[in-house]
Amino acid sequence: MAEIPLYFVDLQDDLDDYGFEDYGPDCDSMRVTAFLDIPGQDNLPPLTRLEKYAFSDNVFNRQIIARGLLDIFRDFSNDEEDFLTVMAIVVRLSEDAEPTVRTELMEQIPPVAVFLQENRSNFPMVFSEYLIPIVVRYLTDPNNQVRKSSQEVLLILLEQDLIFQHDVENKVCPILLALSAPDSDDEYKAEAVNIICKLASVLSRSTVERLLLPRFCELCGDGKLFQVRKVGMSSFTLGKFTALRHAE
């Protein structure tokens, strides 16, 4: 039986042969990573095959693995050693040079977090050690789409109460302060102010007042940072700034 090719057109043909005619990047009717179950000449076990495709030279394969993270965790969560191997693969995949892979991975963090919360007794430790650092790191990603995705995911995680206070204060807030530091790029400062305004409604008053409000006021009071002040005023006008106003 032929090995699964690296190129999508050949991979699609092989999947059709196995009855996966509807398989495609936007298919929701089947497991995204079903092709990992197809036997091939490599005779590799599923976990090894997963690693092979996660670090394939073909970007499509890496995108599929990133898109299928939830299925992957469902398949490999019962065995602790397999679970830790998958986590290591995810962390390594998060450093992929291709922005679309990083974006795909980031978009899967919320459903994966919910699954882990429901199925792992050590969820707080696992989430804090492996996944939160990825979300925080992507806030400084050089690619705009990756940064935007991480900002949206961060807000979702906070709204769903999936990030613990310790991580908010020791991982999230420090990166926002770093992004908005005097020597930071103005674009990053504007993004940081926007994030702070959005997070103000979901963080505790004490956290906002103690860690974020001073920097926000400092940035909005800097006459040289027109774009930053514009973002801050826009958030104020739209009502996103309610929590910060109350804190002040």
Residue frames relative to the residue before (quaternion, step in Angstrom):
aa qw qx qy qz dx dy dz
M 1.0000 0.0000 0.0000 0.0000 0.00 0.00 0.00
A 0.4827 -0.7112 0.4275 0.2800 3.55 -0.76 1.06
E 0.5282 -0.6167 0.4883 0.3197 3.51 -1.16 0.70
I 0.5526 -0.5948 0.4539 0.3671 3.59 -1.10 0.61
P 0.3883 -0.7394 0.4968 0.2360 3.59 -0.63 1.08
L 0.5431 -0.6263 0.4542 0.3264 3.53 -1.29 0.32
Y 0.6887 0.4905 -0.2901 0.4483 3.58 1.11 -0.50
F 0.5891 -0.6445 0.3598 0.3288 3.55 -0.88 0.99
V 0.6466 0.5306 -0.3525 0.4196 3.61 0.84 -0.86
D 0.6754 0.4614 -0.2894 0.4971 3.59 1.01 -0.79
L 0.6200 0.5359 -0.3401 0.4612 3.58 1.02 -0.75
Q 0.6357 0.5262 -0.3295 0.4588 3.59 0.99 -0.83
D 0.6430 0.5219 -0.3252 0.4566 3.61 0.96 -0.84
D 0.6572 0.5064 -0.3124 0.4626 3.57 0.94 -0.86
L 0.6557 0.5063 -0.3133 0.4642 3.58 0.96 -0.84
D 0.6145 0.5384 -0.3467 0.4608 3.59 1.06 -0.72
D 0.6351 0.5417 -0.3240 0.4453 3.57 1.01 -0.81
Y 0.7221 0.4174 -0.2390 0.4972 3.58 1.13 -0.64
G 0.6305 -0.5743 0.3271 0.4070 3.57 1.28 0.27
F 0.5488 0.6011 -0.4034 0.4182 3.58 1.23 0.33
E 0.0510 0.8605 -0.5055 0.0372 3.60 0.93 0.94
D 0.7203 0.4604 -0.2522 0.4533 3.58 1.05 -0.71
Y 0.4070 0.7331 -0.4656 0.2829 3.55 1.28 0.07
G 0.2811 0.7400 -0.5815 0.1877 3.55 -1.02 0.80
P 0.7249 -0.4565 0.2864 0.4291 3.59 -1.23 0.27
D 0.7661 0.3514 -0.1927 0.5025 3.59 1.08 -0.69
C 0.4230 0.7241 -0.4579 0.2951 3.58 1.22 0.21
D 0.1435 -0.8053 0.5733 0.0468 3.55 -0.84 1.06
S 0.5877 0.6377 -0.3480 0.3563 3.58 1.25 -0.15
M 0.7791 0.2107 -0.1374 0.5742 3.58 1.23 -0.02
R 0.6564 -0.4848 0.3828 0.4331 3.54 -1.26 0.20
V 0.4911 -0.6829 0.4577 0.2881 3.56 -0.78 1.04
T 0.7553 0.3809 -0.1946 0.4966 3.56 1.02 -0.80
A 0.2448 0.8051 -0.5132 0.1687 3.60 1.15 0.48
F 0.6050 0.5853 -0.3690 0.3941 3.59 1.07 -0.63
L 0.5533 0.6082 -0.4010 0.4040 3.60 1.19 -0.32
D 0.6566 0.5288 -0.3036 0.4439 3.56 1.20 -0.51
I 0.5515 0.6213 -0.3996 0.3874 3.59 1.23 -0.28
P 0.3958 -0.7276 0.5011 0.2508 3.62 -0.68 1.02
G 0.0377 -0.8009 0.5975 0.0114 3.56 -1.09 0.63
Q 0.7148 -0.4457 0.3169 0.4360 3.54 -1.30 0.02
D 0.5729 0.6162 -0.3940 0.3699 3.59 1.14 -0.42
N 0.2222 -0.8132 0.5075 0.1783 3.61 1.24 -0.46
L 0.3651 0.7403 -0.4865 0.2864 3.56 1.07 0.67
P 0.4852 -0.6252 0.5109 0.3358 3.59 -1.08 0.64
P 0.7019 -0.5074 0.2923 0.4055 3.62 -1.15 0.56
L 0.6788 0.4991 -0.3133 0.4382 3.59 0.86 -0.87
T 0.6535 0.4943 -0.3089 0.4829 3.57 1.03 -0.76
R 0.6291 0.5192 -0.3273 0.4770 3.57 1.07 -0.76
L 0.5943 0.5620 -0.3519 0.4550 3.58 1.09 -0.73
E 0.6782 0.4865 -0.2904 0.4680 3.56 0.85 -0.95
K 0.6116 0.5646 -0.3425 0.4357 3.56 1.05 -0.78
Y 0.7380 0.4112 -0.2331 0.4815 3.57 0.84 -0.96
A 0.5928 0.5737 -0.3685 0.4286 3.60 1.11 -0.56
F 0.7847 0.2498 -0.1264 0.5530 3.57 1.13 -0.63
S 0.2348 0.7840 -0.5209 0.2425 3.53 1.17 0.75
D 0.5468 -0.5981 0.4676 0.3530 3.56 -1.22 0.42
N 0.6497 0.5083 -0.3109 0.4720 3.57 1.24 -0.42
V 0.4395 -0.7385 0.4465 0.2494 3.57 -0.58 1.15
F 0.5898 0.5830 -0.3819 0.4079 3.61 1.06 -0.64
N 0.6388 0.5284 -0.3276 0.4532 3.58 0.95 -0.83
R 0.6740 0.4908 -0.2958 0.4663 3.57 0.94 -0.86
Q 0.6165 0.5374 -0.3384 0.4653 3.57 1.09 -0.71
I 0.6501 0.5237 -0.3123 0.4534 3.58 0.96 -0.89
I 0.6450 0.5065 -0.3258 0.4705 3.59 0.96 -0.82
A 0.6552 0.5053 -0.3141 0.4655 3.59 0.92 -0.88
R 0.6747 0.4980 -0.2902 0.4610 3.58 0.96 -0.89
G 0.7461 0.4189 -0.2165 0.4701 3.58 1.10 -0.62
L 0.2543 0.8176 -0.4929 0.1545 3.60 1.20 0.35
L 0.6412 0.5326 -0.3456 0.4309 3.60 0.91 -0.81
D 0.6543 0.4970 -0.3072 0.4802 3.58 0.94 -0.87
I 0.6382 0.5410 -0.3236 0.4420 3.55 0.99 -0.84
F 0.6706 0.4791 -0.3026 0.4787 3.59 0.90 -0.86
R 0.6156 0.5367 -0.3498 0.4590 3.59 1.03 -0.67
D 0.6949 0.4940 -0.2707 0.4469 3.56 1.00 -0.86
F 0.8195 0.2920 -0.1085 0.4809 3.57 0.97 -0.82
S 0.4696 0.7167 -0.4227 0.2951 3.60 1.19 0.27
N 0.5895 0.6204 -0.3713 0.3601 3.59 1.14 -0.43
D 0.7289 0.3421 -0.2087 0.5550 3.56 1.13 -0.64
E 0.4621 -0.7251 0.4348 0.2676 3.59 -0.61 1.13
E 0.6538 0.5101 -0.3214 0.4573 3.58 0.94 -0.81
D 0.6449 0.5060 -0.3152 0.4782 3.58 1.00 -0.83
F 0.6354 0.5444 -0.3247 0.4411 3.56 0.98 -0.87
L 0.6830 0.4766 -0.2893 0.4720 3.59 0.88 -0.90
T 0.6086 0.5391 -0.3474 0.4671 3.58 1.12 -0.64
V 0.6415 0.5135 -0.3144 0.4752 3.57 0.99 -0.85
M 0.6388 0.5246 -0.3273 0.4577 3.58 0.96 -0.84
A 0.6468 0.5127 -0.3174 0.4669 3.57 0.97 -0.82
I 0.6285 0.5267 -0.3237 0.4720 3.59 1.07 -0.77
V 0.6463 0.5248 -0.3146 0.4560 3.58 0.97 -0.89
V 0.6556 0.5072 -0.3139 0.4631 3.58 0.90 -0.90
R 0.6704 0.4842 -0.2995 0.4758 3.57 0.94 -0.85
L 0.6520 0.5151 -0.3129 0.4601 3.59 0.99 -0.84
S 0.6024 0.5779 -0.3553 0.4206 3.58 1.12 -0.62
E 0.6708 0.4741 -0.2880 0.4923 3.58 1.25 -0.32
D 0.3036 0.7826 -0.4904 0.2342 3.58 1.31 0.24
A 0.4948 -0.6886 0.4506 0.2793 3.57 -0.98 0.86
E 0.6478 0.5284 -0.3140 0.4501 3.59 1.19 -0.48
P 0.4447 -0.7276 0.4522 0.2614 3.64 -0.57 1.11
T 0.6367 0.5382 -0.3504 0.4268 3.62 0.98 -0.72
V 0.6181 0.5245 -0.3433 0.4744 3.58 1.10 -0.63
R 0.6614 0.5012 -0.3080 0.4653 3.57 0.92 -0.88
T 0.6481 0.5133 -0.3170 0.4648 3.59 1.02 -0.78
E 0.6314 0.5281 -0.3260 0.4649 3.58 0.96 -0.87
L 0.6611 0.5117 -0.3036 0.4570 3.55 0.90 -0.94
M 0.6661 0.5171 -0.3119 0.4377 3.58 0.86 -0.94
E 0.6609 0.5288 -0.3098 0.4333 3.58 0.96 -0.84
Q 0.6697 0.4957 -0.2979 0.4659 3.59 1.20 -0.42
I 0.4680 0.7105 -0.4345 0.2957 3.60 1.21 -0.26
P 0.6727 0.5038 -0.3368 0.4246 3.69 0.75 -0.83
P 0.7016 0.4338 -0.3081 0.4740 3.67 0.74 -0.85
V 0.6139 0.5301 -0.3487 0.4696 3.58 1.07 -0.66
A 0.6412 0.5296 -0.3229 0.4518 3.59 0.96 -0.84
V 0.6487 0.5067 -0.3159 0.4719 3.60 0.96 -0.85
F 0.6462 0.5179 -0.3183 0.4614 3.58 0.96 -0.87
L 0.6782 0.4870 -0.2945 0.4648 3.58 0.87 -0.92
Q 0.6230 0.5423 -0.3404 0.4493 3.58 1.00 -0.77
E 0.7133 0.4580 -0.2460 0.4699 3.57 1.00 -0.84
N 0.8052 0.3253 -0.1307 0.4783 3.58 1.11 -0.58
R 0.7284 0.3768 -0.2379 0.5204 3.60 1.22 -0.14
S 0.3891 -0.7283 0.5151 0.2299 3.57 -0.69 1.05
N 0.7178 0.4000 -0.2381 0.5177 3.58 1.18 -0.55
F 0.1504 0.8416 -0.5051 0.1180 3.59 1.17 0.58
P 0.6579 0.5195 -0.3514 0.4168 3.66 0.73 -0.88
M 0.6856 0.4778 -0.2879 0.4677 3.58 0.90 -0.90
V 0.6697 0.5094 -0.3012 0.4487 3.58 0.88 -0.97
F 0.6816 0.4924 -0.2878 0.4583 3.56 0.86 -0.98
S 0.6777 0.5015 -0.2848 0.4562 3.56 0.95 -0.91
E 0.7236 0.4660 -0.2480 0.4446 3.56 0.93 -0.91
Y 0.8081 0.3219 -0.1393 0.4732 3.58 0.93 -0.89
L 0.8132 0.3437 -0.1591 0.4418 3.60 0.69 -1.04
I 0.6254 0.5415 -0.3515 0.4383 3.60 0.94 -0.77
P 0.6401 0.5224 -0.3548 0.4376 3.66 0.88 -0.74
I 0.6177 0.5341 -0.3492 0.4596 3.60 1.10 -0.63
V 0.6502 0.5160 -0.3126 0.4618 3.57 0.90 -0.95
V 0.6825 0.4905 -0.2831 0.4620 3.57 0.87 -0.97
R 0.6550 0.5184 -0.3177 0.4486 3.58 0.93 -0.85
Y 0.6667 0.5166 -0.3075 0.4406 3.57 0.99 -0.80
L 0.5272 0.6180 -0.4186 0.4061 3.61 1.20 -0.25
T 0.7294 0.3615 -0.2134 0.5401 3.57 1.26 -0.41
D 0.3309 0.7726 -0.4883 0.2348 3.59 1.26 0.23
P 0.5189 -0.6579 0.4431 0.3189 3.62 -1.00 0.73
N 0.6629 0.4899 -0.3068 0.4759 3.59 1.21 -0.45
N 0.4936 -0.7023 0.4353 0.2713 3.56 -0.74 1.08
Q 0.6664 0.5090 -0.3126 0.4461 3.61 0.93 -0.85
V 0.6301 0.5196 -0.3296 0.4737 3.57 1.04 -0.75
R 0.6487 0.5073 -0.3189 0.4692 3.58 0.94 -0.84
K 0.6513 0.5195 -0.3150 0.4546 3.58 0.91 -0.91
S 0.6505 0.5170 -0.3100 0.4621 3.56 0.97 -0.87
S 0.6717 0.4941 -0.3047 0.4602 3.59 0.92 -0.86
Q 0.6143 0.5412 -0.3467 0.4577 3.59 1.07 -0.68
E 0.6661 0.4980 -0.2951 0.4703 3.57 0.95 -0.90
V 0.6603 0.5066 -0.3045 0.4633 3.57 0.97 -0.88
L 0.6191 0.5490 -0.3430 0.4446 3.58 0.97 -0.82
L 0.6704 0.4943 -0.2971 0.4669 3.57 0.91 -0.91
I 0.6318 0.5323 -0.3257 0.4598 3.59 1.00 -0.83
L 0.6705 0.5076 -0.2978 0.4517 3.57 0.88 -0.96
L 0.6674 0.4879 -0.2988 0.4767 3.56 1.00 -0.80
E 0.6446 0.5232 -0.3203 0.4562 3.59 0.98 -0.81
Q 0.7174 0.4171 -0.2372 0.5050 3.57 1.10 -0.72
D 0.4344 -0.7368 0.4256 0.2955 3.55 1.34 0.22
L 0.3716 0.7446 -0.4668 0.2992 3.56 1.03 0.85
I 0.6796 0.4208 -0.2873 0.5277 3.59 1.25 -0.24
F 0.3591 -0.7626 0.5032 0.1908 3.55 -0.71 1.07
Q 0.6859 -0.5294 0.3262 0.3780 3.53 -1.19 0.68
H 0.6195 0.5558 -0.3412 0.4369 3.57 1.00 -0.81
D 0.6924 0.4623 -0.2790 0.4785 3.59 0.94 -0.87
V 0.5868 0.5633 -0.3680 0.4505 3.57 1.09 -0.65
E 0.7491 0.4225 -0.2208 0.4600 3.55 0.79 -1.04
N 0.7830 0.3688 -0.1763 0.4688 3.58 1.01 -0.77
K 0.7653 0.3103 -0.1955 0.5290 3.60 1.21 -0.26
V 0.7252 0.4303 -0.2536 0.4740 3.58 0.84 -0.95
C 0.7127 0.4693 -0.2739 0.4436 3.59 0.65 -1.08
P 0.6465 0.5219 -0.3531 0.4302 3.66 0.85 -0.75
I 0.6671 0.4864 -0.3231 0.4626 3.61 0.96 -0.75
L 0.6185 0.5257 -0.3474 0.4695 3.60 1.09 -0.62
L 0.6506 0.5016 -0.3105 0.4783 3.57 1.03 -0.76
A 0.6375 0.5174 -0.3229 0.4708 3.57 1.07 -0.72
L 0.6563 0.5167 -0.3058 0.4568 3.58 0.99 -0.86
S 0.7522 0.3784 -0.1973 0.5020 3.57 1.09 -0.70
A 0.3603 0.7479 -0.4835 0.2775 3.59 1.25 0.27
P 0.6788 -0.5194 0.3288 0.4017 3.62 -1.14 0.53
D 0.7390 0.4107 -0.2362 0.4789 3.60 0.99 -0.77
S 0.4856 0.6658 -0.4339 0.3641 3.60 1.26 0.14
D 0.6136 -0.5450 0.4239 0.3831 3.56 -1.26 0.45
D 0.5746 -0.6220 0.4052 0.3446 3.61 -0.99 0.80
E 0.6120 0.5489 -0.3527 0.4470 3.59 1.07 -0.68
Y 0.6588 0.4960 -0.3004 0.4793 3.57 0.99 -0.83
K 0.6208 0.5416 -0.3429 0.4514 3.57 1.04 -0.75
A 0.6554 0.5093 -0.3097 0.4639 3.57 0.95 -0.90
E 0.6510 0.5054 -0.3130 0.4721 3.57 1.00 -0.82
A 0.6416 0.5314 -0.3244 0.4480 3.58 0.99 -0.84
V 0.6444 0.5096 -0.3210 0.4712 3.59 0.97 -0.83
N 0.6405 0.5282 -0.3189 0.4572 3.56 0.98 -0.85
I 0.6548 0.5014 -0.3063 0.4754 3.58 0.98 -0.87
I 0.6382 0.5357 -0.3277 0.4454 3.58 0.91 -0.92
C 0.6600 0.5106 -0.3106 0.4552 3.57 0.93 -0.88
K 0.6762 0.4873 -0.2948 0.4673 3.56 0.97 -0.83
L 0.6903 0.4850 -0.2818 0.4571 3.57 0.99 -0.82
A 0.5247 0.6758 -0.4045 0.3232 3.57 1.15 -0.53
S 0.6899 0.4927 -0.2838 0.4480 3.57 1.07 -0.72
V 0.7438 0.3867 -0.2256 0.4963 3.60 1.19 -0.33
L 0.6293 0.5018 -0.3470 0.4814 3.60 1.24 -0.18
S 0.5996 -0.5559 0.4239 0.3896 3.55 -1.23 0.39
R 0.6262 -0.5553 0.3946 0.3790 3.56 -1.16 0.62
S 0.6568 0.5264 -0.3236 0.4322 3.58 0.92 -0.87
T 0.6456 0.5167 -0.3213 0.4615 3.58 1.01 -0.80
V 0.6574 0.5099 -0.3040 0.4642 3.55 0.92 -0.92
E 0.7032 0.4842 -0.2685 0.4461 3.56 0.81 -1.04
R 0.7289 0.4585 -0.2400 0.4482 3.55 0.92 -0.94
L 0.8188 0.3090 -0.1207 0.4684 3.58 0.89 -0.96
L 0.8135 0.3242 -0.1392 0.4623 3.58 0.92 -0.82
L 0.6186 0.5953 -0.3542 0.3709 3.58 0.96 -0.78
P 0.6453 0.5209 -0.3532 0.4331 3.66 0.85 -0.79
R 0.6761 0.4789 -0.3052 0.4694 3.60 0.91 -0.86
F 0.6193 0.5492 -0.3431 0.4439 3.57 1.00 -0.80
C 0.6791 0.4850 -0.2848 0.4717 3.58 0.87 -0.97
E 0.6240 0.5491 -0.3281 0.4489 3.56 1.05 -0.79
L 0.6954 0.4760 -0.2739 0.4634 3.57 0.89 -0.96
C 0.6902 0.4803 -0.2839 0.4608 3.56 0.91 -0.90
G 0.6793 0.4801 -0.2898 0.4735 3.58 1.22 -0.37
D 0.5524 0.6044 -0.3914 0.4200 3.58 1.31 -0.05
G 0.3662 -0.7765 0.4756 0.1917 3.57 -0.42 1.23
K 0.6320 0.5524 -0.3321 0.4303 3.59 1.18 -0.42
L 0.6990 0.4629 -0.2589 0.4797 3.58 1.20 -0.49
F 0.1027 -0.8448 0.5233 0.0434 3.57 0.52 1.20
Q 0.6853 0.4933 -0.2991 0.4445 3.59 0.81 -1.00
V 0.6375 0.5228 -0.3241 0.4640 3.57 1.01 -0.78
R 0.6676 0.4874 -0.2992 0.4767 3.58 0.92 -0.90
K 0.6150 0.5528 -0.3380 0.4495 3.58 1.08 -0.73
V 0.6488 0.5039 -0.3091 0.4792 3.58 0.99 -0.88
G 0.6610 0.5178 -0.3048 0.4494 3.56 0.92 -0.91
M 0.6789 0.4798 -0.2895 0.4744 3.58 0.93 -0.89
S 0.6166 0.5430 -0.3419 0.4562 3.58 1.05 -0.75
S 0.6602 0.4990 -0.3017 0.4735 3.57 0.95 -0.88
F 0.6237 0.5363 -0.3290 0.4639 3.56 1.05 -0.79
T 0.6837 0.5014 -0.2812 0.4495 3.57 0.88 -1.00
L 0.7126 0.4567 -0.2533 0.4685 3.57 1.00 -0.83
G 0.5611 -0.6398 0.3770 0.3657 3.58 1.24 -0.01
K 0.4637 0.6844 -0.4507 0.3370 3.59 1.24 0.08
F 0.6739 0.5352 -0.2673 0.4336 3.53 1.26 -0.47
T 0.3115 0.8059 -0.4669 0.1885 3.56 1.33 0.09
A 0.6905 0.4927 -0.2920 0.4419 3.56 0.79 -1.01
L 0.6607 0.5011 -0.3091 0.4657 3.56 0.99 -0.80
R 0.6272 0.5266 -0.3380 0.4638 3.59 1.02 -0.71
H 0.6486 0.5132 -0.3155 0.4652 3.54 1.02 -0.85
A 0.6384 0.5299 -0.3247 0.4541 3.55 1.04 -0.84
E 0.6661 0.4981 -0.3014 0.4662 3.56 1.00 -0.84
